[in-house]
């Protein structure tokens, strides 16, 4: 399961109870499914918990991998068709638990559907327990899980459906995108609610739209390019550069925020499952690496290792792509606020320029000469590209790397960490910046979805 966990089940040995827990984005909520009957040995109880885990996983996979993200579900044997079939198999789950296929004459009928077969597998374990009341309680909990998924599909993340906030979905919910858009209108630099109240894919779609609005505001005050803003902001403070710049490039090329985000997320989810979503792009990267390695100093092993270290199958963390993307996009908005503030301050110190034309203690570098992200051919290589930006080289601790271990660049919104010397993130954005971003986001609202 990409980007999070679904309902997990366990056995409370002291209470002799089957228990469960689901995530809320800020901690897990536990509950009791049923008391274990006397006819249920400890090892069988653990198998019941494991069966519920597996069933919950395949049920939520139908949510995270909707048919809408895979093409035309009316085309027989297509990926979208198979996903639609799995979603329709929800109707077989409770009947399969209550009346599972049992061995007959040494034979056992199995279903090709993971949803249906996992329901029958759980039913067969419960058949061993042979306690109708316990079976009914387990089946009732599975019904509650299905109801939670159905609510999440409709964009309602209340109660048990809230666990969707830790999951990565290949498509965005219009209801959830609108909710995230409202949150960003209230606070364009993001808030904890973006991680606790909205599913991360939809939140990332809204964040991509507001990032483009923020980058546009900076470009207007600086006279630079929208797609170069994040790399320039990285010179002010270490930021994740590659992913936000890819999103800006895609939107600048005509993609909607939803198209840009779901494309990156779908590719990362494919990588997480062992696939290669863009083999031609990967081969192009290998060719570039080979060319650079050929011209590198053969005696400098560190240079060659650095080249290999730049090769990544996806710019996102495959284990949590939607959350990783959301963090990077909000970091990009924060970077825009920092850069906008720098340009505002620059307007106030024009009279303090030294003889070189620079402010005291700074280098004379024209805006147009600032390094920008090297993203040529992004349409061909997106999601399978070098982790390089053309901005200042990452230092030894990886401050400019978009990887999962880049603590210097990734902002921990959920913890509300504040490493900026000027205070909380909302205080970084001037009122002029916030007004400009809101105006741009509203004027181009059609770009959102």
N, C-alpha and C positions, 0 to 999 in steps of 0.2 A: 504494500500500500504506500503510495507516494505521499510524502510530506505530512506524516502524522500517524496517530493510532486511532483505531475505532474502539468500541466498547470491549473491555477486557474482563475476563471472568476468572474467578479463583475459588478455592475452597477454604473457608474459615474452619480449621480443624477444631479449635477450642469451642466454638459455638455449634459445630456441625451444621454449617450453613453454606449454601452456594451464593456467592456474592459477585457483584459486578462494579465497574467504574467506567465513567466516560469523561473526556476532557472538556474543559470550559474555556481554555485559552489562558486561564490564570490559576489553574489547579484542577484536580480531578474530583468528581463527585461520585461517591460510593453509594451502593444500595444493596439490599438483600433480595435475591431472586426467590429463594425458597429454603426452608429447613430440609436437611437431608433425612430421608426416611431410614428407618432401621435396616431396611433391605438393601441399602446402598453402601457397599464397602468403600473405603477411602480411595483405593485405586480406581474404582469405577467412577467415583465422584470427580476425580481429576480428569478422567476421560470426558465426562459431561462438560466440564469447564472448557477443555480443549476443543470439543466439538462446537460449543457456542462461540468460542474465539474464531474458529475457521468460518463458521456460518456468517458471523457478523462481518468478517473481512470480505467475503464474496458479495454480500449484500451491499456494503458500502462501495465496493468497486463499481457497481452499476451506477452509483452516484458520481464517483470521481471520473469514470470513463463513460460519459453519456453518448448515446448514438449521435446526437447533434454535433459532436466534435469529430465524427469519423466519416461524414459524407451522407450518401443517400441510403437510408435504412430500407427502402423498398427494393434495392438491388439484391437478389438472392445471393447468399454466401459471402457477401461483403462484410467488412469489419463492422460497419454501422448496423447491418442486418443482424449480425451475431450479438451485438450489444443490445439491440432492441429485443431480441429473443430472451436474453438473460433478464432484462427488466420485466418482461412479461412473465417470466418464471417465478416472480414473487408470489403469484397466486398458488403455486404448488408447495410453498414452504410449510405452512402450518399443517395441511393435510399429510405431507411427507413425514412430519414429526409424529403426528398422531397415529398414522397407519403406514409405517415404513415398509419398503420392500424387504422381505426376509428370505433367507436361503431356503430353496425348495429342491429336493432331490440332488443336493450337492451343487446347485446352481444359484447364482444371485444376479438379479436384474439391476444393472447400473445405468444411470443417466449420463449423457454427454454434457449436460448442463451442470456447471459447478454449483450454481444456486440450488437446483433440485437435488443433486446428489449429496451435497453437504447437509441438506435437511433430512434426507433419508438416513445418512450416516448417524446424525444425532438421534434420530428416532430409534435406530437399532440399539444404540447404547442405552437409551431410556427403556427400551423393551427388556433389557437385562435387569434393570432395577425393578421393573414390574410393580410400579406404584402409580395408579392413574392420577391421583391428586398431584403428585410431584411432576408428572409429565405435563399435566394441564398448566401448572404454574410456570414451567419452563417455556411451554408454547406461548403462554400469555406474554412472557418477557420478549420473546422473539417478535410477537405481534407489535409490541411497543417499539421495538427497534425498527421494524418496517415502517411504522407510522412516523417515526422520527426522520427517516430517510425521505419519505414522501413530503413531509413538511419542508425539509431542506431543499428539495427539488423546486418547491414553490417560492423559495426565498425566505421562508420563516425559520429563523435559527433560535427560536425560544426553546426552553426546557431541554429535553434530551437531544434535540436537533442541533444544539449549540456546538456539539463536538465537531461539526463541519468546519469550525473556524481553525482547526489544526490540520485540515486535509487539503490536498492539492487537487483541484478539479480541472479537467481539460477545457471546460467551457465556463462562461460567466453567466450569472443570473442577472437579468435586467433589474429585478427588484433589489438585489444586493448591490449592484453597481450604483443604482440611484441612491441607496442608503450611504454608501461610501462617498459618493459625490457630495452629499449633504454634509457629511462629517468634515470633508476637506474644505468646503465652503466656510464652515465655522472656524476651522483651523487649517489653513493651507499647508502648514508644515507637518501635519499629522498629529495623531493622538493615540493613546493606548486603545481607544475604542476601535481603531482600525484593525487591531489584532484580536479583539475580544468580542466584537459585535457583528463582524462581517466576515464572509468567507474570503480567504486570502487571494484567490484568483480574481474575484470581483473587485476586491480592494485594490489589487495591483492595476486593474484596468482603469479605475478612477485615478489612481496615483500617476499612471502614465499620462493621462490627459492633463492633470495638474502640473506634472513635471514639464510638459511641453509648454504650458502657459507660463510657468516660472522661467524657463529658458528663453522664451520669447521676450519676457519683460527685461531680462538681462541683456539680450541681444539689442533691444531697442535703446537701452541707455549706453551700451558700449559700442554699438556699431558693428559688432562681430556677427558670426554665424550662430544660429540656434544650436546646431549640432556640435559646435566646438565649446559650448559653455561649460560642460562638466569637466572636461580636461583642463580648462583654464581655472575652474574653481579648485581643482586638485592642487594647484600651485599655492592656494591660500591655506588649505587644510586637507590632509589625506582623506580621500574619498574613494569608494568603488567607482571606477570610470567606465569600464567596458560595457556592462549591462545597461546602465542608463543611456549611454551614448548610442548603443544599438537601437534601443527603443526610440530615441529621438530621430535617428536615421530612418527607421521604418515609417514613423508617422510623417516625417518630412517628405518621404517618398510617396505618400498617399494612403498609407494604411490607417485604419482607425485604431484607437487605443486598444480596443478589444482584439483586433486582428494581430497587432504587434505582440501583445501579452500572451494570448493563447498560443501563438506560434512558438514562442520561446518555451513556454511551459510544456507544450505537447512534445517538443523535441527532448527536453530534459527528462520527461516521464518515460519516453522511449529508451533513452540512455540508461535510466534506472532499471529497466527491465531487460537490459543486455542488448538492445538494438542499436543500429546506426541509422539515424533518421536522414542523414545527408552524406552518403558515401562520397559523391563527387567533391563536395566541399572539404571533406576530410583528406582526400587524396591531394587536393590543391594545397592544403596546409602542409602535408608531408613534403610536397615538392618544394614549397618555400623554405621549409626547415632544411631540406637537403642542400638547397642552394646556399643558404646562409652558413650551414656547417662546412660546406666546401671552401668558403672564403674565410672561415675562422682560423685562428692560430691552432694548429694541430697539437701544440705543446701545452695549450691552456685548457686543461680538463674542465675547469670551472665554467668557461665560456660554453663548452659543449653541453655540460649538464644544465646550464641555464637555458639553452635552446630547447632541450627536451622538456624542461620544466614549464615551458610556455605552451606546450601542446595540451589542449583540453577538448574533450568531446562535447562539452556544453559549458557556457559561461555561468550556469546556475548550479547550485548544490542539488544533485539528483535526488537526495534523500528528503529534501524539503523545498522543491523548486519555487512554489508560489510564495511561501513566506520569505525565502531568500530574495526573490525578485522584488517583493513588496518593500523589504528593508532597503534594498539598493535604490529603488525609485524614490522613497522618502528621503534617503540620504542625499540623493540628487537634488531634491527640492531644497533641502537644507543648504547644500552647496551653492545653489542659485541665490539664496538669501544672503549668504556670506559674500558672494561676489558682487551682488547688487550693492551691498553696504560698502564694499571697497571702492566701487565706482562713485558712490555718493560722497565718500570721504575724499576721493581724488578731486572732485569738483571744488572742495573746500580748501585744498592745499596747493592750488595752481600757483599762488603767489610765493610758495615756499620752495619752488624748484631750484636745484643747484645748477651749476654752470653746465652740466651735461644734459639738463632738461629733465632730470629725475628728481623725485623727492629725496631729501637727505636720507642716506643709508640704504637706498634702493638701486637696482640696476636699471639702466635705460633700455627697456624692451618695449617695442611697439606692440599694441594689442594684436595686430595682424600677424606678428611674428611668434606669438605664443604657440607652443606645441599643441596640436589637436590630435584626436583619436585617429589612428590609422585604420579606417574601416572601409577601404575600397573593396568593392565586390561583396558588400555585406549581404545582398540579396542571395548570393550563391553560397555563402559560407556561414550565414547566421546560425548560431547554435553549435557550429563545429569550426572553431576558429582559434587563433593564438590568443592567449591571455596577455595581450600587450596593448598599449594605448598610444604610444608615441609621446606621451607626457614624460615627466621626469622618471628615470628608472627607479623601480622599487628598491628601497633600502634592504638591509639584511634581514629585517624582521617582517618583510613583506607588506609594507604599508600601502602599496598600490596594487596589491593582488586582490582580485575579486573572489578568491577562494573562501571556503568555509571557515578557515582558521584565521582570517584577516580581522582580528579584533580591533585593530587601529582604525579600519575603514568602516566596518559595519556598526551602525548605530543600534543599540539595544532599546527599541522603543518600549517593549513590554515591561522592562525594568525601569524605564524612564531615567536611564543613566544620563548624566550631564557632565561631559568632559570639556565643554566649550567654556572658555574663560569669561565670556560675556553673559553667561546665564543660560536659562532654559531656552530650548529651541524656539518657541514662539516669540521670545524677546529678541532673537537674532534678526527676524524680518522686520524692517521698518514699515510704518503704516503705508508709506508710498509704494513699497514693494508689494505688500499684501493687497492693496487696492488695485494695483496693476495686474496682479495675477488673477484676482477674482474677475476683473473685467475681461481679461483675455479668455479665461475658462468659460465664462458665460457667453461671450460673443461667438465662440467656436464649439458650442455644446454638441453640435452634430458630429464632431470628430470623436466623441466619447465612445459611441457604440456602433 
